[in-house]
Amino acid sequence: MVRRVAGRYDGGMRNVSRRVVSMAAVAGVVVASGVSLGQAGRAPVAEVPYPPTTSKYDEPNLILPMLLMFLIIGAVVGASCIPSKRGHQD
C-alpha cells in the first residue's frame, strides 16, 4: 500500500528493501552451496598414512591427579568452613 506522507510517497521502499534482502539471502545460499559442493570431490590418495604404533604401553599415573583432586576439594571445603565476619548491622 502506497500512501502519501508530507508531500512524498511512502511504502514502496519497504517492499524494495524486502526484495533486496530476500534476493541477497538467496544469492548467499547459492554461493554457499556451490562452495560446499565443490569440496565434495577429493583427489584420490595413493596410500593412507597411519600413525605409528608403539609396542610399549605405560600404565597411567593416578597418584598425582588424585592428590590434586583432594587438594582442590580440601581448599573448597576449607574455604567454605571459614566463618564470615558479619556484624549485626548487615
PDB file of N, CA, C and O in Angstrom:
ATOM      1  N   MET A   1       0.842  -1.163   0.000  1.00  0.00           N
ATOM      2  CA  MET A   1       0.000   0.000   0.000  1.00  0.00           C
ATOM      3  C   MET A   1       0.895   1.237   0.000  1.00  0.00           C
ATOM      4  O   MET A   1       1.791   1.369   0.834  1.00  0.00           O
ATOM      5  N   VAL A   2       0.649   2.114  -0.919  1.00  0.00           N
ATOM      6  CA  VAL A   2       1.428   3.342  -1.035  1.00  0.00           C
ATOM      7  C   VAL A   2       0.591   4.474  -0.470  1.00  0.00           C
ATOM      8  O   VAL A   2      -0.572   4.643  -0.836  1.00  0.00           O
ATOM      9  N   ARG A   3       1.188   5.244   0.423  1.00  0.00           N
ATOM     10  CA  ARG A   3       0.471   6.375   0.994  1.00  0.00           C
ATOM     11  C   ARG A   3       1.323   7.620   0.866  1.00  0.00           C
ATOM     12  O   ARG A   3       2.549   7.550   0.776  1.00  0.00           O
ATOM     13  N   ARG A   4       0.672   8.727   0.860  1.00  0.00           N
ATOM     14  CA  ARG A   4       1.365   9.994   0.686  1.00  0.00           C
ATOM     15  C   ARG A   4       1.613  10.599   2.059  1.00  0.00           C
ATOM     16  O   ARG A   4       0.676  10.845   2.819  1.00  0.00           O
ATOM     17  N   VAL A   5       2.908  10.841   2.376  1.00  0.00           N
ATOM     18  CA  VAL A   5       3.269  11.423   3.666  1.00  0.00           C
ATOM     19  C   VAL A   5       4.159  12.622   3.397  1.00  0.00           C
ATOM     20  O   VAL A   5       5.221  12.484   2.790  1.00  0.00           O
ATOM     21  N   ALA A   6       3.739  13.791   3.841  1.00  0.00           N
ATOM     22  CA  ALA A   6       4.500  15.029   3.760  1.00  0.00           C
ATOM     23  C   ALA A   6       4.986  15.302   2.330  1.00  0.00           C
ATOM     24  O   ALA A   6       6.148  15.651   2.125  1.00  0.00           O
ATOM     25  N   GLY A   7       4.121  15.148   1.371  1.00  0.00           N
ATOM     26  CA  GLY A   7       4.465  15.500   0.009  1.00  0.00           C
ATOM     27  C   GLY A   7       5.234  14.436  -0.752  1.00  0.00           C
ATOM     28  O   GLY A   7       5.618  14.678  -1.897  1.00  0.00           O
ATOM     29  N   ARG A   8       5.470  13.297  -0.184  1.00  0.00           N
ATOM     30  CA  ARG A   8       6.174  12.244  -0.904  1.00  0.00           C
ATOM     31  C   ARG A   8       5.480  10.910  -0.655  1.00  0.00           C
ATOM     32  O   ARG A   8       4.692  10.781   0.282  1.00  0.00           O
ATOM     33  N   TYR A   9       5.766   9.948  -1.470  1.00  0.00           N
ATOM     34  CA  TYR A   9       5.135   8.646  -1.357  1.00  0.00           C
ATOM     35  C   TYR A   9       5.968   7.761  -0.449  1.00  0.00           C
ATOM     36  O   TYR A   9       7.196   7.739  -0.532  1.00  0.00           O
ATOM     37  N   ASP A  10       5.282   7.032   0.418  1.00  0.00           N
ATOM     38  CA  ASP A  10       5.962   6.149   1.363  1.00  0.00           C
ATOM     39  C   ASP A  10       5.373   4.747   1.219  1.00  0.00           C
ATOM     40  O   ASP A  10       4.212   4.595   0.839  1.00  0.00           O
ATOM     41  N   GLY A  11       6.155   3.747   1.516  1.00  0.00           N
ATOM     42  CA  GLY A  11       5.668   2.373   1.475  1.00  0.00           C
ATOM     43  C   GLY A  11       6.308   1.569   0.373  1.00  0.00           C
ATOM     44  O   GLY A  11       6.441   0.352   0.508  1.00  0.00           O
ATOM     45  N   GLY A  12       6.704   2.191  -0.699  1.00  0.00           N
ATOM     46  CA  GLY A  12       7.327   1.484  -1.795  1.00  0.00           C
ATOM     47  C   GLY A  12       8.725   1.015  -1.455  1.00  0.00           C
ATOM     48  O   GLY A  12       9.131  -0.066  -1.879  1.00  0.00           O
ATOM     49  N   MET A  13       9.469   1.804  -0.700  1.00  0.00           N
ATOM     50  CA  MET A  13      10.838   1.426  -0.340  1.00  0.00           C
ATOM     51  C   MET A  13      10.856   0.217   0.588  1.00  0.00           C
ATOM     52  O   MET A  13      11.801  -0.572   0.570  1.00  0.00           O
ATOM     53  N   ARG A  14       9.835   0.078   1.379  1.00  0.00           N
ATOM     54  CA  ARG A  14       9.785  -1.057   2.292  1.00  0.00           C
ATOM     55  C   ARG A  14       9.727  -2.365   1.512  1.00  0.00           C
ATOM     56  O   ARG A  14      10.394  -3.338   1.866  1.00  0.00           O
ATOM     57  N   ASN A  15       8.924  -2.383   0.448  1.00  0.00           N
ATOM     58  CA  ASN A  15       8.833  -3.588  -0.379  1.00  0.00           C
ATOM     59  C   ASN A  15      10.127  -3.830  -1.146  1.00  0.00           C
ATOM     60  O   ASN A  15      10.548  -4.975  -1.309  1.00  0.00           O
ATOM     61  N   VAL A  16      10.758  -2.758  -1.616  1.00  0.00           N
ATOM     62  CA  VAL A  16      12.003  -2.902  -2.357  1.00  0.00           C
ATOM     63  C   VAL A  16      13.092  -3.458  -1.454  1.00  0.00           C
ATOM     64  O   VAL A  16      13.845  -4.344  -1.857  1.00  0.00           O
ATOM     65  N   SER A  17      13.180  -2.933  -0.217  1.00  0.00           N
ATOM     66  CA  SER A  17      14.217  -3.425   0.685  1.00  0.00           C
ATOM     67  C   SER A  17      13.984  -4.886   1.050  1.00  0.00           C
ATOM     68  O   SER A  17      14.946  -5.637   1.213  1.00  0.00           O
ATOM     69  N   ARG A  18      12.752  -5.295   1.180  1.00  0.00           N
ATOM     70  CA  ARG A  18      12.470  -6.711   1.454  1.00  0.00           C
ATOM     71  C   ARG A  18      12.897  -7.585   0.284  1.00  0.00           C
ATOM     72  O   ARG A  18      13.438  -8.675   0.473  1.00  0.00           O
ATOM     73  N   ARG A  19      12.650  -7.100  -0.919  1.00  0.00           N
ATOM     74  CA  ARG A  19      13.050  -7.872  -2.095  1.00  0.00           C
ATOM     75  C   ARG A  19      14.563  -7.965  -2.196  1.00  0.00           C
ATOM     76  O   ARG A  19      15.105  -9.017  -2.535  1.00  0.00           O
ATOM     77  N   VAL A  20      15.246  -6.861  -1.900  1.00  0.00           N
ATOM     78  CA  VAL A  20      16.708  -6.871  -1.969  1.00  0.00           C
ATOM     79  C   VAL A  20      17.279  -7.822  -0.932  1.00  0.00           C
ATOM     80  O   VAL A  20      18.206  -8.578  -1.224  1.00  0.00           O
ATOM     81  N   VAL A  21      16.736  -7.789   0.269  1.00  0.00           N
ATOM     82  CA  VAL A  21      17.219  -8.678   1.323  1.00  0.00           C
ATOM     83  C   VAL A  21      16.955 -10.125   0.970  1.00  0.00           C
ATOM     84  O   VAL A  21      17.816 -10.980   1.177  1.00  0.00           O
ATOM     85  N   SER A  22      15.784 -10.413   0.444  1.00  0.00           N
ATOM     86  CA  SER A  22      15.477 -11.808   0.089  1.00  0.00           C
ATOM     87  C   SER A  22      16.349 -12.283  -1.075  1.00  0.00           C
ATOM     88  O   SER A  22      16.785 -13.434  -1.086  1.00  0.00           O
ATOM     89  N   MET A  23      16.608 -11.412  -2.052  1.00  0.00           N
ATOM     90  CA  MET A  23      17.481 -11.813  -3.159  1.00  0.00           C
ATOM     91  C   MET A  23      18.913 -12.008  -2.678  1.00  0.00           C
ATOM     92  O   MET A  23      19.609 -12.905  -3.152  1.00  0.00           O
ATOM     93  N   ALA A  24      19.358 -11.176  -1.741  1.00  0.00           N
ATOM     94  CA  ALA A  24      20.698 -11.341  -1.195  1.00  0.00           C
ATOM     95  C   ALA A  24      20.803 -12.651  -0.414  1.00  0.00           C
ATOM     96  O   ALA A  24      21.832 -13.326  -0.468  1.00  0.00           O
ATOM     97  N   ALA A  25      19.748 -13.011   0.306  1.00  0.00           N
ATOM     98  CA  ALA A  25      19.759 -14.272   1.039  1.00  0.00           C
ATOM     99  C   ALA A  25      19.808 -15.461   0.088  1.00  0.00           C
ATOM    100  O   ALA A  25      20.545 -16.418   0.326  1.00  0.00           O
ATOM    101  N   VAL A  26      19.030 -15.403  -0.980  1.00  0.00           N
ATOM    102  CA  VAL A  26      19.044 -16.486  -1.971  1.00  0.00           C
ATOM    103  C   VAL A  26      20.418 -16.576  -2.627  1.00  0.00           C
ATOM    104  O   VAL A  26      20.935 -17.674  -2.830  1.00  0.00           O
ATOM    105  N   ALA A  27      21.009 -15.439  -2.959  1.00  0.00           N
ATOM    106  CA  ALA A  27      22.340 -15.450  -3.562  1.00  0.00           C
ATOM    107  C   ALA A  27      23.376 -16.028  -2.598  1.00  0.00           C
ATOM    108  O   ALA A  27      24.271 -16.764  -3.015  1.00  0.00           O
ATOM    109  N   GLY A  28      23.256 -15.700  -1.326  1.00  0.00           N
ATOM    110  CA  GLY A  28      24.173 -16.265  -0.332  1.00  0.00           C
ATOM    111  C   GLY A  28      24.045 -17.768  -0.233  1.00  0.00           C
ATOM    112  O   GLY A  28      25.049 -18.471  -0.122  1.00  0.00           O
ATOM    113  N   VAL A  29      22.815 -18.274  -0.272  1.00  0.00           N
ATOM    114  CA  VAL A  29      22.610 -19.723  -0.207  1.00  0.00           C
ATOM    115  C   VAL A  29      23.178 -20.400  -1.447  1.00  0.00           C
ATOM    116  O   VAL A  29      23.788 -21.465  -1.347  1.00  0.00           O
ATOM    117  N   VAL A  30      22.984 -19.792  -2.612  1.00  0.00           N
ATOM    118  CA  VAL A  30      23.502 -20.380  -3.844  1.00  0.00           C
ATOM    119  C   VAL A  30      25.024 -20.421  -3.818  1.00  0.00           C
ATOM    120  O   VAL A  30      25.624 -21.429  -4.192  1.00  0.00           O
ATOM    121  N   VAL A  31      25.656 -19.332  -3.378  1.00  0.00           N
ATOM    122  CA  VAL A  31      27.116 -19.300  -3.330  1.00  0.00           C
ATOM    123  C   VAL A  31      27.640 -20.298  -2.307  1.00  0.00           C
ATOM    124  O   VAL A  31      28.602 -21.017  -2.574  1.00  0.00           O
ATOM    125  N   ALA A  32      27.012 -20.345  -1.140  1.00  0.00           N
ATOM    126  CA  ALA A  32      27.469 -21.267  -0.102  1.00  0.00           C
ATOM    127  C   ALA A  32      27.298 -22.718  -0.533  1.00  0.00           C
ATOM    128  O   ALA A  32      28.164 -23.548  -0.257  1.00  0.00           O
ATOM    129  N   SER A  33      26.198 -23.036  -1.203  1.00  0.00           N
ATOM    130  CA  SER A  33      26.003 -24.420  -1.637  1.00  0.00           C
ATOM    131  C   SER A  33      26.995 -24.781  -2.732  1.00  0.00           C
ATOM    132  O   SER A  33      27.460 -25.919  -2.794  1.00  0.00           O
ATOM    133  N   GLY A  34      27.323 -23.832  -3.592  1.00  0.00           N
ATOM    134  CA  GLY A  34      28.316 -24.110  -4.638  1.00  0.00           C
ATOM    135  C   GLY A  34      29.681 -24.372  -4.051  1.00  0.00           C
ATOM    136  O   GLY A  34      30.402 -25.252  -4.522  1.00  0.00           O
ATOM    137  N   VAL A  35      30.048 -23.624  -3.030  1.00  0.00           N
ATOM    138  CA  VAL A  35      31.339 -23.835  -2.385  1.00  0.00           C
ATOM    139  C   VAL A  35      31.367 -25.179  -1.680  1.00  0.00           C
ATOM    140  O   VAL A  35      32.358 -25.905  -1.755  1.00  0.00           O
ATOM    141  N   SER A  36      30.272 -25.515  -0.989  1.00  0.00           N
ATOM    142  CA  SER A  36      30.267 -26.788  -0.266  1.00  0.00           C
ATOM    143  C   SER A  36      30.237 -27.982  -1.226  1.00  0.00           C
ATOM    144  O   SER A  36      30.836 -29.018  -0.937  1.00  0.00           O
ATOM    145  N   LEU A  37      29.555 -27.849  -2.350  1.00  0.00           N
ATOM    146  CA  LEU A  37      29.546 -28.944  -3.320  1.00  0.00           C
ATOM    147  C   LEU A  37      30.897 -29.083  -4.011  1.00  0.00           C
ATOM    148  O   LEU A  37      31.269 -30.178  -4.433  1.00  0.00           O
ATOM    149  N   GLY A  38      31.626 -27.990  -4.127  1.00  0.00           N
ATOM    150  CA  GLY A  38      32.952 -28.049  -4.716  1.00  0.00           C
ATOM    151  C   GLY A  38      33.944 -28.779  -3.833  1.00  0.00           C
ATOM    152  O   GLY A  38      34.951 -29.287  -4.326  1.00  0.00           O
ATOM    153  N   GLN A  39      33.681 -28.841  -2.545  1.00  0.00           N
ATOM    154  CA  GLN A  39      34.570 -29.532  -1.624  1.00  0.00           C
ATOM    155  C   GLN A  39      34.308 -31.024  -1.580  1.00  0.00           C
ATOM    156  O   GLN A  39      35.104 -31.766  -1.005  1.00  0.00           O
ATOM    157  N   ALA A  40      33.231 -31.479  -2.162  1.00  0.00           N
ATOM    158  CA  ALA A  40      32.865 -32.888  -2.074  1.00  0.00           C
ATOM    159  C   ALA A  40      33.852 -33.786  -2.811  1.00  0.00           C
ATOM    160  O   ALA A  40      34.167 -34.877  -2.335  1.00  0.00           O
ATOM    161  N   GLY A  41      34.338 -33.345  -3.953  1.00  0.00           N
ATOM    162  CA  GLY A  41      35.269 -34.167  -4.716  1.00  0.00           C
ATOM    163  C   GLY A  41      36.686 -33.994  -4.198  1.00  0.00           C
ATOM    164  O   GLY A  41      37.227 -32.888  -4.222  1.00  0.00           O
ATOM    165  N   ARG A  42      37.282 -35.060  -3.736  1.00  0.00           N
ATOM    166  CA  ARG A  42      38.660 -35.001  -3.244  1.00  0.00           C
ATOM    167  C   ARG A  42      39.554 -35.775  -4.195  1.00  0.00           C
ATOM    168  O   ARG A  42      39.121 -36.712  -4.866  1.00  0.00           O
ATOM    169  N   ALA A  43      40.783 -35.369  -4.234  1.00  0.00           N
ATOM    170  CA  ALA A  43      41.746 -36.082  -5.076  1.00  0.00           C
ATOM    171  C   ALA A  43      42.037 -37.443  -4.450  1.00  0.00           C
ATOM    172  O   ALA A  43      42.131 -37.547  -3.227  1.00  0.00           O
ATOM    173  N   PRO A  44      42.179 -38.478  -5.258  1.00  0.00           N
ATOM    174  CA  PRO A  44      42.467 -39.802  -4.696  1.00  0.00           C
ATOM    175  C   PRO A  44      43.852 -39.831  -4.043  1.00  0.00           C
ATOM    176  O   PRO A  44      44.824 -39.294  -4.575  1.00  0.00           O
ATOM    177  N   VAL A  45      43.907 -40.462  -2.896  1.00  0.00           N
ATOM    178  CA  VAL A  45      45.164 -40.581  -2.160  1.00  0.00           C
ATOM    179  C   VAL A  45      45.746 -41.952  -2.443  1.00  0.00           C
ATOM    180  O   VAL A  45      45.042 -42.958  -2.355  1.00  0.00           O
ATOM    181  N   ALA A  46      47.019 -41.998  -2.781  1.00  0.00           N
ATOM    182  CA  ALA A  46      47.653 -43.264  -3.144  1.00  0.00           C
ATOM    183  C   ALA A  46      47.702 -44.206  -1.946  1.00  0.00           C
ATOM    184  O   ALA A  46      47.360 -45.383  -2.057  1.00  0.00           O
ATOM    185  N   GLU A  47      48.127 -43.684  -0.813  1.00  0.00           N
ATOM    186  CA  GLU A  47      48.231 -44.523   0.377  1.00  0.00           C
ATOM    187  C   GLU A  47      47.836 -43.683   1.582  1.00  0.00           C
ATOM    188  O   GLU A  47      48.314 -42.562   1.756  1.00  0.00           O
ATOM    189  N   VAL A  48      46.966 -44.232   2.402  1.00  0.00           N
ATOM    190  CA  VAL A  48      46.508 -43.506   3.581  1.00  0.00           C
ATOM    191  C   VAL A  48      47.563 -43.641   4.675  1.00  0.00           C
ATOM    192  O   VAL A  48      47.883 -44.759   5.080  1.00  0.00           O
ATOM    193  N   PRO A  49      48.105 -42.537   5.156  1.00  0.00           N
ATOM    194  CA  PRO A  49      49.112 -42.635   6.214  1.00  0.00           C
ATOM    195  C   PRO A  49      48.455 -42.932   7.557  1.00  0.00           C
ATOM    196  O   PRO A  49      47.438 -42.330   7.904  1.00  0.00           O
ATOM    197  N   TYR A  50      49.027 -43.840   8.296  1.00  0.00           N
ATOM    198  CA  TYR A  50      48.537 -44.203   9.617  1.00  0.00           C
ATOM    199  C   TYR A  50      49.565 -43.779  10.660  1.00  0.00           C
ATOM    200  O   TYR A  50      50.763 -43.772  10.379  1.00  0.00           O
ATOM    201  N   PRO A  51      49.112 -43.426  11.854  1.00  0.00           N
ATOM    202  CA  PRO A  51      50.070 -43.039  12.884  1.00  0.00           C
ATOM    203  C   PRO A  51      50.869 -44.254  13.344  1.00  0.00           C
ATOM    204  O   PRO A  51      50.367 -45.377  13.308  1.00  0.00           O
ATOM    205  N   PRO A  52      52.090 -44.039  13.769  1.00  0.00           N
ATOM    206  CA  PRO A  52      52.895 -45.171  14.219  1.00  0.00           C
ATOM    207  C   PRO A  52      52.345 -45.753  15.523  1.00  0.00           C
ATOM    208  O   PRO A  52      51.805 -45.035  16.364  1.00  0.00           O
ATOM    209  N   THR A  53      52.492 -47.040  15.664  1.00  0.00           N
ATOM    210  CA  THR A  53      52.030 -47.711  16.880  1.00  0.00           C
ATOM    211  C   THR A  53      53.235 -48.008  17.769  1.00  0.00           C
ATOM    212  O   THR A  53      54.344 -48.251  17.293  1.00  0.00           O
ATOM    213  N   THR A  54      52.984 -47.981  19.048  1.00  0.00           N
ATOM    214  CA  THR A  54      54.054 -48.288  19.995  1.00  0.00           C
ATOM    215  C   THR A  54      53.858 -49.691  20.547  1.00  0.00           C
ATOM    216  O   THR A  54      52.732 -50.169  20.681  1.00  0.00           O
ATOM    217  N   SER A  55      54.932 -50.320  20.853  1.00  0.00           N
ATOM    218  CA  SER A  55      54.839 -51.672  21.414  1.00  0.00           C
ATOM    219  C   SER A  55      54.807 -51.628  22.936  1.00  0.00           C
ATOM    220  O   SER A  55      54.492 -52.635  23.570  1.00  0.00           O
ATOM    221  N   LYS A  56      55.125 -50.487  23.533  1.00  0.00           N
ATOM    222  CA  LYS A  56      55.182 -50.376  24.982  1.00  0.00           C
ATOM    223  C   LYS A  56      54.043 -49.474  25.461  1.00  0.00           C
ATOM    224  O   LYS A  56      53.955 -48.309  25.075  1.00  0.00           O
ATOM    225  N   TYR A  57      53.183 -50.026  26.300  1.00  0.00           N
ATOM    226  CA  TYR A  57      52.079 -49.264  26.864  1.00  0.00           C
ATOM    227  C   TYR A  57      52.360 -49.048  28.333  1.00  0.00           C
ATOM    228  O   TYR A  57      52.462 -50.001  29.106  1.00  0.00           O
ATOM    229  N   ASP A  58      52.486 -47.781  28.715  1.00  0.00           N
ATOM    230  CA  ASP A  58      52.718 -47.453  30.115  1.00  0.00           C
ATOM    231  C   ASP A  58      51.388 -47.318  30.835  1.00  0.00           C
ATOM    232  O   ASP A  58      50.399 -46.857  30.265  1.00  0.00           O
ATOM    233  N   GLU A  59      51.381 -47.722  32.076  1.00  0.00           N
ATOM    234  CA  GLU A  59      50.199 -47.540  32.906  1.00  0.00           C
ATOM    235  C   GLU A  59      50.102 -46.059  33.274  1.00  0.00           C
ATOM    236  O   GLU A  59      51.116 -45.430  33.575  1.00  0.00           O
ATOM    237  N   PRO A  60      48.914 -45.510  33.251  1.00  0.00           N
ATOM    238  CA  PRO A  60      48.792 -44.097  33.592  1.00  0.00           C
ATOM    239  C   PRO A  60      49.074 -43.863  35.081  1.00  0.00           C
ATOM    240  O   PRO A  60      48.750 -44.700  35.924  1.00  0.00           O
ATOM    241  N   ASN A  61      49.669 -42.736  35.382  1.00  0.00           N
ATOM    242  CA  ASN A  61      49.979 -42.371  36.754  1.00  0.00           C
ATOM    243  C   ASN A  61      48.721 -41.776  37.382  1.00  0.00           C
ATOM    244  O   ASN A  61      48.227 -40.743  36.928  1.00  0.00           O
ATOM    245  N   LEU A  62      48.206 -42.420  38.417  1.00  0.00           N
ATOM    246  CA  LEU A  62      46.968 -41.968  39.045  1.00  0.00           C
ATOM    247  C   LEU A  62      47.207 -41.219  40.344  1.00  0.00           C
ATOM    248  O   LEU A  62      46.277 -40.607  40.870  1.00  0.00           O
ATOM    249  N   ILE A  63      48.406 -41.247  40.870  1.00  0.00           N
ATOM    250  CA  ILE A  63      48.647 -40.643  42.181  1.00  0.00           C
ATOM    251  C   ILE A  63      48.583 -39.120  42.098  1.00  0.00           C
ATOM    252  O   ILE A  63      47.923 -38.493  42.927  1.00  0.00           O
ATOM    253  N   LEU A  64      49.239 -38.521  41.138  1.00  0.00           N
ATOM    254  CA  LEU A  64      49.270 -37.064  41.036  1.00  0.00           C
ATOM    255  C   LEU A  64      47.884 -36.470  40.770  1.00  0.00           C
ATOM    256  O   LEU A  64      47.532 -35.493  41.431  1.00  0.00           O
ATOM    257  N   PRO A  65      47.082 -36.994  39.852  1.00  0.00           N
ATOM    258  CA  PRO A  65      45.732 -36.427  39.679  1.00  0.00           C
ATOM    259  C   PRO A  65      44.857 -36.590  40.922  1.00  0.00           C
ATOM    260  O   PRO A  65      44.056 -35.710  41.236  1.00  0.00           O
ATOM    261  N   MET A  66      45.010 -37.717  41.632  1.00  0.00           N
ATOM    262  CA  MET A  66      44.219 -37.915  42.850  1.00  0.00           C
ATOM    263  C   MET A  66      44.638 -36.915  43.927  1.00  0.00           C
ATOM    264  O   MET A  66      43.784 -36.351  44.611  1.00  0.00           O
ATOM    265  N   LEU A  67      45.945 -36.691  44.084  1.00  0.00           N
ATOM    266  CA  LEU A  67      46.407 -35.711  45.077  1.00  0.00           C
ATOM    267  C   LEU A  67      45.916 -34.310  44.719  1.00  0.00           C
ATOM    268  O   LEU A  67      45.497 -33.555  45.596  1.00  0.00           O
ATOM    269  N   LEU A  68      45.967 -33.969  43.462  1.00  0.00           N
ATOM    270  CA  LEU A  68      45.490 -32.662  43.029  1.00  0.00           C
ATOM    271  C   LEU A  68      43.991 -32.514  43.280  1.00  0.00           C
ATOM    272  O   LEU A  68      43.535 -31.447  43.688  1.00  0.00           O
ATOM    273  N   MET A  69      43.227 -33.570  43.040  1.00  0.00           N
ATOM    274  CA  MET A  69      41.792 -33.533  43.295  1.00  0.00           C
ATOM    275  C   MET A  69      41.508 -33.333  44.782  1.00  0.00           C
ATOM    276  O   MET A  69      40.662 -32.515  45.144  1.00  0.00           O
ATOM    277  N   PHE A  70      42.208 -34.075  45.650  1.00  0.00           N
ATOM    278  CA  PHE A  70      41.995 -33.921  47.085  1.00  0.00           C
ATOM    279  C   PHE A  70      42.417 -32.530  47.559  1.00  0.00           C
ATOM    280  O   PHE A  70      41.793 -31.964  48.456  1.00  0.00           O
ATOM    281  N   LEU A  71      43.465 -31.983  46.964  1.00  0.00           N
ATOM    282  CA  LEU A  71      43.910 -30.651  47.336  1.00  0.00           C
ATOM    283  C   LEU A  71      42.864 -29.600  46.960  1.00  0.00           C
ATOM    284  O   LEU A  71      42.589 -28.694  47.746  1.00  0.00           O
ATOM    285  N   ILE A  72      42.292 -29.712  45.789  1.00  0.00           N
ATOM    286  CA  ILE A  72      41.276 -28.751  45.354  1.00  0.00           C
ATOM    287  C   ILE A  72      40.014 -28.891  46.193  1.00  0.00           C
ATOM    288  O   ILE A  72      39.437 -27.892  46.622  1.00  0.00           O
ATOM    289  N   ILE A  73      39.580 -30.133  46.430  1.00  0.00           N
ATOM    290  CA  ILE A  73      38.382 -30.345  47.251  1.00  0.00           C
ATOM    291  C   ILE A  73      38.624 -29.847  48.673  1.00  0.00           C
ATOM    292  O   ILE A  73      37.741 -29.235  49.274  1.00  0.00           O
ATOM    293  N   GLY A  74      39.807 -30.104  49.211  1.00  0.00           N
ATOM    294  CA  GLY A  74      40.127 -29.622  50.556  1.00  0.00           C
ATOM    295  C   GLY A  74      40.130 -28.102  50.624  1.00  0.00           C
ATOM    296  O   GLY A  74      39.679 -27.528  51.615  1.00  0.00           O
ATOM    297  N   ALA A  75      40.635 -27.441  49.580  1.00  0.00           N
ATOM    298  CA  ALA A  75      40.640 -25.976  49.570  1.00  0.00           C
ATOM    299  C   ALA A  75      39.220 -25.428  49.511  1.00  0.00           C
ATOM    300  O   ALA A  75      38.915 -24.435  50.172  1.00  0.00           O
ATOM    301  N   VAL A  76      38.346 -26.061  48.728  1.00  0.00           N
ATOM    302  CA  VAL A  76      36.956 -25.597  48.633  1.00  0.00           C
ATOM    303  C   VAL A  76      36.229 -25.809  49.949  1.00  0.00           C
ATOM    304  O   VAL A  76      35.526 -24.914  50.416  1.00  0.00           O
ATOM    305  N   VAL A  77      36.389 -26.997  50.564  1.00  0.00           N
ATOM    306  CA  VAL A  77      35.727 -27.278  51.842  1.00  0.00           C
ATOM    307  C   VAL A  77      36.296 -26.370  52.929  1.00  0.00           C
ATOM    308  O   VAL A  77      35.546 -25.849  53.754  1.00  0.00           O
ATOM    309  N   GLY A  78      37.617 -26.178  52.934  1.00  0.00           N
ATOM    310  CA  GLY A  78      38.226 -25.312  53.940  1.00  0.00           C
ATOM    311  C   GLY A  78      37.758 -23.872  53.807  1.00  0.00           C
ATOM    312  O   GLY A  78      37.507 -23.210  54.814  1.00  0.00           O
ATOM    313  N   ALA A  79      37.636 -23.379  52.587  1.00  0.00           N
ATOM    314  CA  ALA A  79      37.169 -22.007  52.384  1.00  0.00           C
ATOM    315  C   ALA A  79      35.713 -21.846  52.779  1.00  0.00           C
ATOM    316  O   ALA A  79      35.313 -20.784  53.256  1.00  0.00           O
ATOM    317  N   SER A  80      34.917 -22.890  52.585  1.00  0.00           N
ATOM    318  CA  SER A  80      33.508 -22.784  52.960  1.00  0.00           C
ATOM    319  C   SER A  80      33.302 -22.904  54.466  1.00  0.00           C
ATOM    320  O   SER A  80      32.258 -22.497  54.976  1.00  0.00           O
ATOM    321  N   CYS A  81      34.277 -23.454  55.187  1.00  0.00           N
ATOM    322  CA  CYS A  81      34.163 -23.590  56.643  1.00  0.00           C
ATOM    323  C   CYS A  81      34.613 -22.328  57.383  1.00  0.00           C
ATOM    324  O   CYS A  81      34.361 -22.204  58.581  1.00  0.00           O
ATOM    325  N   ILE A  82      35.262 -21.408  56.710  1.00  0.00           N
ATOM    326  CA  ILE A  82      35.687 -20.180  57.368  1.00  0.00           C
ATOM    327  C   ILE A  82      34.443 -19.340  57.658  1.00  0.00           C
ATOM    328  O   ILE A  82      33.658 -19.046  56.757  1.00  0.00           O
ATOM    329  N   PRO A  83      34.272 -18.955  58.935  1.00  0.00           N
ATOM    330  CA  PRO A  83      33.067 -18.169  59.259  1.00  0.00           C
ATOM    331  C   PRO A  83      33.174 -16.760  58.675  1.00  0.00           C
ATOM    332  O   PRO A  83      34.247 -16.157  58.644  1.00  0.00           O
ATOM    333  N   SER A  84      32.051 -16.266  58.223  1.00  0.00           N
ATOM    334  CA  SER A  84      32.039 -14.900  57.712  1.00  0.00           C
ATOM    335  C   SER A  84      31.910 -13.950  58.890  1.00  0.00           C
ATOM    336  O   SER A  84      31.185 -14.230  59.844  1.00  0.00           O
ATOM    337  N   LYS A  85      32.602 -12.844  58.826  1.00  0.00           N
ATOM    338  CA  LYS A  85      32.577 -11.886  59.929  1.00  0.00           C
ATOM    339  C   LYS A  85      31.517 -10.838  59.632  1.00  0.00           C
ATOM    340  O   LYS A  85      31.816  -9.710  59.240  1.00  0.00           O
ATOM    341  N   ARG A  86      30.301 -11.234  59.826  1.00  0.00           N
ATOM    342  CA  ARG A  86      29.188 -10.329  59.591  1.00  0.00           C
ATOM    343  C   ARG A  86      28.699  -9.790  60.927  1.00  0.00           C
ATOM    344  O   ARG A  86      28.524 -10.534  61.893  1.00  0.00           O
ATOM    345  N   GLY A  87      28.492  -8.536  60.958  1.00  0.00           N
ATOM    346  CA  GLY A  87      28.028  -7.917  62.177  1.00  0.00           C
ATOM    347  C   GLY A  87      26.520  -7.871  62.238  1.00  0.00           C
ATOM    348  O   GLY A  87      25.839  -8.370  61.342  1.00  0.00           O
ATOM    349  N   HIS A  88      26.005  -7.286  63.272  1.00  0.00           N
ATOM    350  CA  HIS A  88      24.561  -7.225  63.430  1.00  0.00           C
ATOM    351  C   HIS A  88      23.939  -6.134  62.563  1.00  0.00           C
ATOM    352  O   HIS A  88      22.714  -6.029  62.508  1.00  0.00           O
ATOM    353  N   GLN A  89      24.743  -5.322  61.886  1.00  0.00           N
ATOM    354  CA  GLN A  89      24.218  -4.247  61.060  1.00  0.00           C
ATOM    355  C   GLN A  89      24.060  -4.639  59.596  1.00  0.00           C
ATOM    356  O   GLN A  89      23.643  -3.808  58.789  1.00  0.00           O
ATOM    357  N   ASP A  90      24.377  -5.870  59.230  1.00  0.00           N
ATOM    358  CA  ASP A  90      24.269  -6.296  57.825  1.00  0.00           C
ATOM    359  C   ASP A  90      22.859  -6.546  57.423  1.00  0.00           C
ATOM    360  O   ASP A  90      22.599  -6.909  56.275  1.00  0.00           O
TER     361      ASP A  90
END
